């Protein structure tokens, strides 16, 4: 069984998610998880780098990062039973990759949030918008350039409010509250 799982984790191109039976990977390795954690870290950094460093796809970077993070969370839950060591590996690797381009991801995350809070997204319900804002906070936690994010967010917030382009004042208040809670002020 270990060789089957190893074949699922390692292939010719590097690490791929385990797609075998529903058996928990951790029970198979019985505590010998150093190599799989390194492989996962390598996979996250390599795949994430292709998302973050591709300047031509800046427009889709935040959406791609959200999808990638969701898939990693699914792997963590289904294959590793939310093991703390794997959770920390994923967190550290994701934080590394999201900060590869210094301030650009912070700027793009602020612009993504601006798009979601403007009038153009009236087709979504309040619950869907809240879900999107919660997902956004996952990425916000990883960025190191929070001051860069803050500058872009304040500028975009002022424009939305002054020009009446905000989809919902309640959503704006909710986002500010979430950011205050996240940043501690």
N, C-alpha and C positions, 0 to 999 in steps of 0.2 A: 504494500500500500504506500509506503514512503516513496518508493521509486515512481509510482504513479503520480503522486502529488508533486514530487520534484520535477517530473516531466511537465506538469502543469505550470509550475512556477518558473522553471528555466527552459528556454528553447533557444533556437539558433539566433534569434534576434534580441535576446535578453529575457526580461521577466514578463510573463503574461498572467493575468488573473487565473486562479484555480477555477476550473469549470467542471469539476468532478461531482461525485455524489454529495449529498447534503452533510456528510461527515465533517465535523469541525477540524480544520487543519491543525489547530493547536493540540488536539488530543493525539494526533498522529505523530507529531514531532516530539511530544512529551518534554517540553521545556528546552529543546535545542533549537531556539528560534533566531540565533544570531545571523546565520546566513540568509534566511528568508527576509529578515528585516533589512539587511544590507541590499538585497535584490530589490525589495520594494522601494527603498530609498532611491536607488539608482534609476528605477523605472519612473518614479515620480519626477525626479529631477530632469531626466532625459525628455520625457513626454511634455512636462510643463515648460521646459526651455523652448521647445518647438512652438508652444503657444505664446509665451511671453516675448520671445526675441523676434518674432516675425512682425516687422513694422508694417508690412502691407495688410496685415489682418488686425490692426489695432482696434478697428471698429467692432470686431467680434470677440476681442480678447476677454472681456468680463464675462460674457455669456459662455464662452468656452471654458473659462476657469471655473465657473459655477457648475457646469456639467461635469467637468473633471473631478471636482471636489465631491460632488454627489456620488459619482461612481466609486471614488475612494472610500467614502463613508459606507456605501453598500458593501464593498469588499471587506471592510473592517468589521462590520456587523455580522455578515453572513459567514465569512470564512475564519475570522479570528475572534469571534465572540467579544468584540470590543476590548480586547486585551490592551492593558495600559501601555505596555512596551511598544506594541504596534501603533497604538494611538499616538504616542509621542514621536515615533519615527515618521509617521505621516505628517504630523504637525510641523516638525522640524524641517522636513523636506519641502513641504508646501510653502512654509515661510521663506525658505531659501529661494525657491523659484520665483515667488511673486515679487521679490525685491531685487531680481537680477538687473532690471533696468532702472534702478534708483527711484526716481520720482514719477516716471511715466505711468506705472500701474495705479498710483494714487490719483493722478489726474483723470485717468480713464474710468476709474471706479466712481469718482465724483460726477463725471459726465454721464455715466450710465444711470446713476441715481437721479440726476437732473431729468433725463429722458423719461424715467418712470414716474416722476412726480409732476410732469407737465401735462397740459390739456390733451395731448395726443394719445394718452393712454386711458381715456374715459371708457373704453370698451371693457375694462376689467372691473371686477367688483372690489369692494373695500377689503374683503378677506383675501383675495388674490394679491392685491397690492401689499397688504400686511405680510403675506408669505414671501413676496419678492423682497421686501425690506429686510425681513429676517435673514433671508439667504445672503443678501448684500452684507449684512453684519459679519457673516462668516469670513468673507474676504477682507473686510475692514480690519478685523482682528490681526490679520497677518501682515498688513502693510506697516513698514517702518516710517514712511513719510507721512505721518498723520497730520503734520503741520501743513504740508502741501495739499493734502486732501481738504483740510479745513479751509484754506484760502480759496480753493476752487468751489467748494460747497457753499461758502458764505456768498461769494459772487453770484453763483447760480441761484441761490435762495433769494437774494435781493432782487434779481431780475424777475424771477417767477412771481414774487409777491407784488412788486411795483407795477409790473405789466399785466397782472391778473392772469397769469398763465398756469397757475397751480391747479392741479386736478382736484385737490381737496385740502382744505385748511386742516382738517382732522389728521390727514396723512402727514402733512408737514409737521404738526405738533407731535405726532407719534414718532416721526423720524428724529426730531430734535431730542425728544425724551430718551429714545433708544441710544442716541449718540452720547447724551449726558451720562446715562447709566454706564455705557461702555468705557467712556473716558474718565469717569469719576468726578466730573465737575458740572 
